Amino acid sequence: MPTTMGGKGGATNPDQLFAAGYAACFENAVIHVTRNKAIRVKDTDIVVVAEVGLQPNGSGGLVLSVALDVAIAGLDQAMAEEIVQAAHATCPYSNAVRGNIDVAITVTTS
């Protein structure tokens, strides 16, 4: 159980597993949306870090939030943002949580 819910910590919790799955899925969505473009993103060009947060919902429960930090090498900022936006529309995790979980996405290039 996460420490935010009274757990002792020190072990992998469901939020961390969700974050790892979302990051991996989102990275594959980025690669997928560039597959038929002149500019292709390879696995070695991208790093996605997902962080899942838990906040009280005001009625005794908790709600999730997600922050995705997407770093893509070899692209200009505008192109990277366009690709990430398309990936967000394609990614199964993004589609599953849309309208239910706030997802903040930060895009950087190098």
N, C-alpha and C positions, 0 to 999 in steps of 0.2 A: 504494500500500500504506500502511496506517495506520502512524504512527510507533511505535505499541506493538508492531508486528510487524517493525520495522526499516526501515520506509519513510522517505523523506526529508520527507514532509509537504508542505504548501503547495498541495495539490490536493484536490479532492473525492474521498473514499474510499467504498467500499461501505457502511461503517457509517453515514456521514452520509446517504447516499441512502436506506438502510433507515429511518433516523430520520425523514427528511422524508416518506417514504411513509406510515409508521405514523401520524405526527402528522396528516397530511391525511385519512387514512382514519378515524382516531378522531374527528376533528372532524365529519366527515360522519355517523358513527354517532350522535353526540350529537344532531345536528340530526334525524336519522331517528327516533330513539326518542321525540322530543317532537312529532313531526308530528301525532299524533292526541290530544295532551293539551291541557288548558286552558292550560297554560304552554308556550309554544313558544320554542325557542332558535333565533335567527337566526345566520347566519354572522358578523355584526358583533358578536354577543354573546359569542363564544367564541374563546379562543386556546389552542392545544395545542402544547406544546413537548416533543419527544421527545429523549432522550439515550440513546445506545447505548454500553454499556461492554463491554470485553473483559477477561476475567480468565483466568488459567491454570486448567486443569481438573485438574492434578495428574498427568496422564499425558502431558505434552508437548504437549497441544493447548490450545485456548482455548474459552471459553464466552461467550456473549452475555448481557447483562442490559439491561433497558430501564427507564428512568424517564420516566413521563409526567407533566407538570405541566399540569393542566387548569384554566384560569381562565374562569369564566362570570359575566357581568354580569347583574344584575337578578333573581337568585334568592337564597333563603336557603340556608345551608350544607347543611341536611338534604336539601332538594330537589335541590340540585346534586349531592350525593353519590349520591342515589338514581338520578338520570339518568345519571351517569357509570358507575355499576355496571351499569345496563341497557345502556349503550353498550359496555362491556367484554365483555358477553355476546353482543353483536351484531356488533361490528367484525370483519371478516375477518382483519385482522392479529392481533388478540387471539386469535381462534379458531385461527389457524395456529400460533401460538407457545405456546399453553396447554399446560403440562406439559413444555415443552422449554426455555423461557427465563423467568427470573424477571422479572416486570413489577411495578414499584412505581408506584402512582398517587397523586398529590397533587392535591387539589381545593381551589380557592380561589374566593371570590366577591367581587364589588364592587358 
